[in-house]
Structure formats: C-alpha cells, structure tokens
Amino acid sequence: MKKIIKNKQISLFLRGLALTAVLSGFVFTANAQIVVDENTPWDGHSYISTVGAAKSDFYAQSFFANEPYLTKIGVVIGESSPEGEVLLAIVPANSLGKPDLTNVLYQGSLINPTPTLTWYYENMHIRVNVGQKYFLLIDGYGNAGATGNSRIGSSSRFTDTGESMFYTNDNGSTWGQTGALAVFIEGTTTPVPVSIWSIVAAFAALIVTSFFVVRRKLA
C-alpha cells in the first residue's frame, strides 16, 4: 500500500514538473517580445517650458500604437520651480485628434523631479488598439502639493504621427502646438506574463493537495 502511494506521489510530481517547464518556456518567450514603439532622442539640454502651477496644464505628445499592449513610457523632466510635481498618463485621441482628457487609460504616481533634467520612466501593462493615435500626457493640472512647475525635454525628431507637442493653458478647452517632446514608449504583442514563481507555487500546492487526497482514498 505504501508503495502505491509513493508511486502516485512520484507521478504527480513529474507531471507537475513537466507542465511547469512548459509554462516556464511560455513565460520567458512572452517576456522576450518587448519592442520599442517610440524613442525620440533628447540632446541632453533642450526643453519646452513650463507645465504646472500658473503655467500650462498639460503637455501631450501623440504617437500611433504599433503593439497591442503598452509596457513602458518615459520623458525628460526637470523642476523649474518648487514644487513642480507632475503625473504621466496615457489617453487616446478624441474625435478632433486632440487628447481626450476624459478617458485616461493609465495614470502614474506623482513625480517630484529634481532641477536637473533627466529621464523618468514608468512601467505599465495596458491594452491599446494597434494603429490608433494616443498621447503620452504630462499632467501638471491641480496636483496635490504642486505649487511649482517643470520643464520637459524636447527632441528634434517627431514620433510616427509627425505631430508637434500639444499644450493647453485652460484644462483642455483649447490646444496649441509647438516643438516635439523626447519620449520613450515600449510595447509588446502578448498579455502580461505570469511570474514563474507563481506557477511553481501553484503546482506545489496542487501536488501537496493531491498527496493528501490519494492518501485519504487509500487509507
């Protein structure tokens, strides 16, 4: 009887191990399919000023989604006057081709930048429509504790929309355009991969549970 239980335990363990290996391969393959959607260069000193309190409410750089999921965004920020906190967000274009501030797909945490212009990145995993126009939004409107404003790094190269940066001084009622922002946008073709350790933990729990079920039946 003990030999039967032991054989069933070994069988369950080997099945779990094999399936874990297969799924591990899928996870690492999914992780490898990250592609750069936009990467407009920054020259290390150029910027557009300023967004935040008593200045522009929002800056927005348009781009076309080339992958069905966005995974990372980045812009260059430098505080112009304290406290120049801003938020990064992703919004689609509205029917007029301007940023749709009523439809926020992603919004990050408040960024408190240093006076030195530097890249700030945020990770995410949001679904978008390939070929549709979206905006990477720098939000300086009414942020809690933000009494100052910030400069945003500019680029001599446009994104794939060919559009200049959009800005508004009246919370989106009207929009102007000038220059272009230096932006980094990364995407992927796959849904968010499950951690390999989550898979291992799940199968460990399955094996332990199966052991007690088999033991109870054979008792």
C-alpha positions in Angstrom: 0.0 0.0 0.0 2.8 2.4 0.8 4.5 1.6 -2.5 1.3 2.5 -4.4 1.1 5.9 -2.6 4.7 6.6 -3.2 4.4 5.8 -7.0 1.3 8.1 -7.2 3.3 10.9 -5.5 6.2 10.5 -7.9 3.8 10.5 -10.9 2.1 13.7 -9.7 5.4 15.4 -9.0 6.7 14.5 -12.5 3.6 15.7 -14.2 3.7 19.0 -12.3 7.4 19.4 -13.1 6.9 18.8 -16.8 4.0 21.3 -17.0 5.9 23.9 -15.0 8.8 23.6 -17.5 6.4 24.0 -20.5 4.8 27.1 -18.9 8.1 28.5 -17.9 9.2 28.4 -21.6 6.0 30.3 -22.5 6.6 32.9 -19.8 10.2 33.6 -20.9 9.1 33.8 -24.5 6.4 36.3 -23.7 8.9 38.4 -21.8 11.2 38.4 -24.8 8.7 40.0 -27.1 9.1 43.6 -25.9 9.6 46.2 -28.7 10.4 49.9 -28.7 7.4 51.8 -30.2 8.9 55.3 -29.9 12.3 56.6 -28.9 12.7 60.2 -30.0 16.1 61.3 -28.8 17.0 64.1 -26.3 20.2 66.1 -26.9 20.9 66.5 -23.2 19.9 70.1 -22.8 16.9 71.2 -24.9 13.5 71.6 -23.3 10.0 73.1 -23.5 8.9 75.2 -20.5 6.8 75.1 -18.4 4.0 72.8 -17.2 2.4 73.0 -13.8 1.0 75.7 -11.4 0.3 79.0 -13.1 1.7 77.7 -16.4 0.4 75.1 -18.9 -2.0 72.5 -17.5 -0.9 69.6 -19.8 1.7 68.7 -22.4 0.9 65.9 -24.7 2.9 64.0 -27.4 1.0 61.9 -29.9 2.0 58.5 -31.2 0.5 55.6 -33.1 0.3 52.3 -31.1 2.3 49.7 -33.0 1.7 46.9 -30.5 -1.5 45.8 -28.7 0.0 46.4 -25.2 2.0 49.3 -23.8 4.5 48.3 -21.2 6.8 51.4 -20.5 6.9 55.1 -21.1 9.5 57.8 -20.4 10.0 61.5 -20.7 12.7 64.0 -19.6 11.6 66.2 -16.7 13.4 68.9 -14.7 11.9 71.0 -11.9 11.7 74.7 -12.9 10.3 76.0 -9.6 9.3 74.0 -6.4 7.2 72.1 -6.0 7.0 71.1 -9.7 5.3 67.7 -9.4 3.7 66.2 -12.5 1.9 63.0 -13.5 2.5 60.8 -16.5 -0.6 59.4 -18.3 -1.8 57.7 -21.5 -5.0 59.0 -23.2 -6.5 58.3 -26.6 -7.2 61.0 -29.2 -10.7 62.4 -29.3 -12.8 62.9 -32.5 -10.9 66.1 -33.2 -7.5 64.4 -32.9 -6.7 66.1 -29.6 -6.0 64.5 -26.2 -9.2 63.0 -24.6 -8.8 64.0 -21.0 -12.0 62.3 -20.0 -10.6 58.8 -21.0 -7.5 58.1 -19.0 -6.1 54.7 -19.8 -3.2 54.9 -17.4 -2.0 57.4 -14.8 1.1 57.0 -12.7 2.2 58.3 -9.3 3.1 61.9 -8.7 6.7 62.6 -9.8 8.7 65.1 -7.8 11.6 65.8 -10.3 15.0 67.3 -9.4 16.1 70.6 -11.0 18.4 68.6 -13.3 16.7 67.4 -16.5 16.7 63.6 -16.5 14.7 60.7 -17.9 11.8 59.4 -15.8 10.3 56.0 -16.7 7.2 54.2 -15.6 6.2 50.6 -16.2 2.6 49.5 -17.0 0.6 46.9 -19.0 -2.4 48.4 -20.7 -4.4 47.3 -23.8 -4.5 49.6 -26.8 -5.7 49.4 -30.4 -2.9 48.9 -33.0 -2.9 51.8 -35.4 -4.9 54.2 -33.2 -3.5 57.5 -32.1 -2.7 58.0 -28.4 -1.0 60.7 -26.3 1.7 60.5 -23.7 0.4 63.1 -21.3 2.4 65.2 -18.8 -0.2 66.3 -16.3 0.5 69.5 -14.3 -3.1 70.4 -13.5 -4.1 70.8 -9.9 -1.8 68.2 -8.5 -1.8 68.0 -4.7 1.0 70.0 -3.1 2.3 71.1 -6.6 2.9 74.8 -6.2 5.6 75.0 -8.9 6.2 73.8 -12.4 8.6 71.8 -14.6 10.5 71.8 -17.9 10.1 68.9 -20.3 12.9 67.7 -22.6 12.4 68.3 -26.3 13.5 66.4 -29.4 14.5 67.4 -32.9 12.7 64.3 -34.2 8.9 63.7 -34.3 7.1 60.5 -33.4 5.4 58.4 -36.1 2.4 60.8 -36.2 4.6 63.6 -37.4 2.8 66.0 -35.0 4.2 68.7 -32.7 3.6 68.6 -29.0 0.1 69.7 -27.8 -0.3 72.0 -24.9 -3.2 73.6 -23.1 -3.5 76.5 -20.6 -7.2 76.1 -19.9 -7.6 72.5 -18.9 -8.2 71.2 -22.4 -10.7 73.7 -23.7 -8.2 74.8 -26.4 -5.0 73.3 -27.5 -1.9 74.8 -29.1 1.1 73.1 -30.7 4.9 73.7 -30.6 8.1 71.7 -30.9 8.2 68.0 -30.1 8.9 66.1 -26.8 11.6 63.5 -26.3 9.6 60.3 -25.4 10.3 56.6 -24.9 7.4 54.2 -25.5 7.7 50.4 -25.2 5.1 47.8 -26.1 4.5 44.1 -26.5 2.4 41.7 -28.5 1.5 39.5 -25.5 -0.7 39.8 -22.4 1.0 40.3 -19.1 3.1 37.1 -18.4 2.6 35.3 -15.1 5.6 35.1 -12.8 7.4 31.7 -13.0 7.4 31.6 -9.2 3.6 31.9 -9.2 3.4 28.9 -11.5 5.8 26.9 -9.3 3.8 27.8 -6.1 0.6 26.8 -7.8 1.8 23.4 -8.8 3.5 22.8 -5.4 0.1 23.4 -3.9 -1.5 21.1 -6.4 1.0 18.3 -5.6 0.6 18.6 -1.9 -3.2 18.6 -2.2 -3.2 15.6 -4.5 -1.0 13.7 -2.0 -3.5 14.1 0.8 -6.4 13.2 -1.5 -4.6 10.0 -2.6 -3.6 9.2 1.0 -7.2 9.6 2.2 -8.6 7.4 -0.5 -6.0 4.6 0.1 -6.3 4.8 3.9 
